[in-house]
Amino acid sequence: MTRGTWWLVRTGRTPWWVAWVVLVVAGIAASVTNAQAPPTDVAARLESGRRSLVAKIELLKRDESIRRRLVADVEVFAKAVDWAIRHNEFYAPRSGKGASAWIGYAEAALATGERRADELAAGKPSWVLQPGSTIRGYYSKIDGSVQPYAVSLPPGINPRSGTRHRLHLKLHGRGGTLNELRFIAQHEGKALSKGQGFVQLDVFGRTNNAYRYAGETDVFEALADLERRVRIDNRRITLWGFSMGGAGAWHLGLHHPSRWSSVGPGAGFVDFYKYQNQTEQRPAHQHKSLSIYDVVPYALNAHNVPVCTYGGEIDKQLLASTTMVDRAKRLGVPIKLLIGPKTGHRFHPESFKEFMAFHDKHARTGRRPYPGRTDIRFVTWTVKYNVCEWLTVEEMEKLYQPAVVQATRAADGTLKLRTRNVSALQVARDVADRIEIDGVKHRLATAADGLLPGVFYQKNGKDWNVLGYDDSRNFQKNVGLNKRRDLQGPIDDAFMQPFVCVRGTGTPWSTAQADWASWTLQRFAGEFDKWLRGRIRVVADTAVDEEMIANNNLVLFGDPGSNSVMARVIERLPVEWSRKAIRVAGTSYDPGSHGLSMIYPNPLNPRRYVVINSGHTFHEADFKNSNSWLFPRLGDIAVQAISRKATGEYDESIKWAGFFNSAWRLDPPSPVENKSKGKAGE
């Protein structure tokens, strides 16, 4: 980018959409390589500055009169320098002339953090309603880490007024050198682009994970934090992004279709097999899990939210847009497609104007006021993503198969639902007076004594029963221990909510098992720190208390001999574990050469998970390779053959893996080696 062009962008003398296109092109052209540590003297100076800032932050935290979210606005700058130094994330350009840009980013971050800390201590934080783009922070419920986001505010924002503002929620693309320092440098102090009358939220998403797992939680935590600061009109939120951001927009847009006024995916990927040119189908337990994040199976949900997608004519990632448009068309669902003529992996300027005009139109109209539309067509493959407008799919007959609900309003006002693969659902009572589900008629507005905001219906054979007040409360308690939202697995789902890792301090039954478990915990800690930008919380088994059990998923490492918490729960899990054998699904395995990994409702608190000997089931090579490889590898439960290498690391080979059914029971097992005879993606 020339100095003249950069000046136009910084000063807002050019329309905001042109500025965005210029920045994307510049970002691609300025790609850099060679991660390295800064020179020793520079690292020492930066670390000294970071420690000074941290000391001020600790004083701010002790002052109960200071709002915690404003402290987070300061701490993100110290965190950015900390992570860059510890992971040697100072990048040299292709010319190999050093990492001066990243050193500059770090120095600027420390200076901004110091200035904010002083302002906050004086009770005069200047950035709170500052027009233009500023960095903010929040403390994540997942791991307690501070995470950044950027907000762009037009002049005149007043949270005390009754005005609610339109929002653009923008998802960034994959960046090989993206870290907190670069994110801050891209956004902090940038002038508002000409013509931008809306609030914009740029999420960090914990770097490069296509807004999955902690990255997905980051989007909604950042949005919630912004909504505490600025009055956002939740009927006028535009979700869009390009490249990895396009993949994220497809994912979040169609898994949460009633959150947005419109969705704008640019490029990206929607189908693992096609995107990775895979011709051989993955093992059955992995193939099933692809239906969690692959977006093509969710194309029907575009019926519930306007979608405009874009791809360059000569961009490989145009395939994502055309695949989704073709699938939606076969379902009778419209998706607007824009193709940039003779354009590669970027936005064509004229196409971008049309793209944003589409979203501007729908943002001005907004989603219909609650209870919204009644003509919904909704599909999910997991109860993790189970809400559309006034409908909640509470339970499914079989996960990882399509659960479909189609609704219309009859001439007499009756709400008519047709369902497939749904065993329990909840409907907001103010949608209609009466309801008909698969031909079975019930009250709605006055059901369950009119005491709960939602009415629960449960399938019994071919009939649907409406639950009264007492039965509804019992249903909510999930005394039958069925798979429900955030209690449905697979293993990786545990790390989207608050979790604590528990290490054993006792004498292990198997030294080999204990060594592998310790290595697994160490690997998880390192990968989460680097790739998901937080430190996992690790406690000794003797430190686990009732509050910890109540508020966290427990991730247990060791065996019933070494880990006292594991010893408390193991007999209430659907496995058998003795000194001599681990027995799973009717087969016994030697604990000296096999490791068990699984997820299950915690017997000590069935509203939370317990996980045995596993962090995320994909690893560093997958993070480095492509976001499309970040899918579950072990299902709900797996046995792996383990062998220690000379390096101290382990070879792991899956011997058996599978899923619990909707009642958290194991169906008859099938060997992990069995694969579908169909082609990949069928």
Order of alpha helices (4+ residues) and beta strands (2+ residues): alpha-alpha-beta-alpha-alpha-beta-alpha-beta-beta-beta-alpha-beta-alpha-beta-alpha-beta-alpha-alpha-beta-alpha-beta-alpha-beta-beta-beta-beta-beta-beta-beta-beta-beta-beta-alpha-beta-alpha-beta-alpha-beta-alpha-beta-beta-beta-beta-beta-alpha-beta-beta
